[in-house]
Amino acid sequence: MRPFGRGCIEQVGSDFVAIYLACLDDVEPQELIDAPLRFSDGRHDNWMSPPAETRHL
């Protein structure tokens, strides 16, 4: 597993980096709970809106 990924999606402003939080050392569970979270509907290329269903995420 890689600790991060890179990509390019013009709809979200071009280049981006995704960090896999499970790979971070010394992160307390409460820090992850408190971290801001944003879902994007990449399945339908609707990057500015969350998917209709997020309970499984």
C-alpha positions as CSV (number, residue, x, y, z in Angstrom):
1,M,0.0,0.0,0.0
2,R,1.3,3.5,-0.9
3,P,0.9,6.3,1.7
4,F,-0.4,8.7,-0.8
5,G,-1.6,9.1,-4.4
6,R,-1.4,11.8,-7.0
7,G,-3.8,12.7,-9.8
8,C,-5.2,15.3,-12.0
9,I,-8.8,16.2,-12.3
10,E,-9.6,19.4,-14.2
11,Q,-13.0,19.7,-12.4
12,V,-11.4,20.1,-9.0
13,G,-8.6,22.5,-10.1
14,S,-6.1,20.1,-11.8
15,D,-3.5,18.3,-9.7
16,F,-4.2,16.9,-6.3
17,V,-2.7,14.6,-3.6
18,A,-4.6,12.1,-1.6
19,I,-3.1,10.9,1.7
20,Y,-4.1,7.6,3.2
21,L,-4.6,8.4,6.8
22,A,-4.2,4.8,7.9
23,C,-0.5,5.1,7.0
24,L,0.2,8.0,9.3
25,D,2.3,7.2,12.4
26,D,1.4,8.5,15.8
27,V,-2.0,9.9,15.0
28,E,-4.5,9.7,17.9
29,P,-8.0,8.4,17.1
30,Q,-9.5,11.7,18.3
31,E,-7.4,13.6,15.8
32,L,-8.9,11.6,13.0
33,I,-12.4,12.0,14.4
34,D,-11.9,15.8,14.5
35,A,-10.3,16.1,11.1
36,P,-12.4,17.8,8.4
37,L,-13.9,15.5,5.9
38,R,-15.3,16.1,2.4
39,F,-16.9,13.5,0.1
40,S,-16.8,14.0,-3.7
41,D,-18.9,12.0,-6.2
42,G,-16.1,10.8,-8.4
43,R,-18.1,7.9,-9.7
44,H,-20.3,10.3,-11.7
45,D,-17.6,12.9,-12.3
46,N,-19.6,15.3,-10.0
47,W,-16.5,16.4,-8.0
48,M,-18.1,19.4,-6.4
49,S,-21.0,17.5,-4.8
50,P,-21.0,14.6,-2.3
51,P,-22.5,11.2,-3.5
52,A,-26.1,10.5,-2.6
53,E,-25.1,7.8,-0.2
54,T,-22.2,8.0,2.2
55,R,-23.1,5.6,5.1
56,H,-20.7,3.0,3.7
57,L,-17.8,5.3,3.4
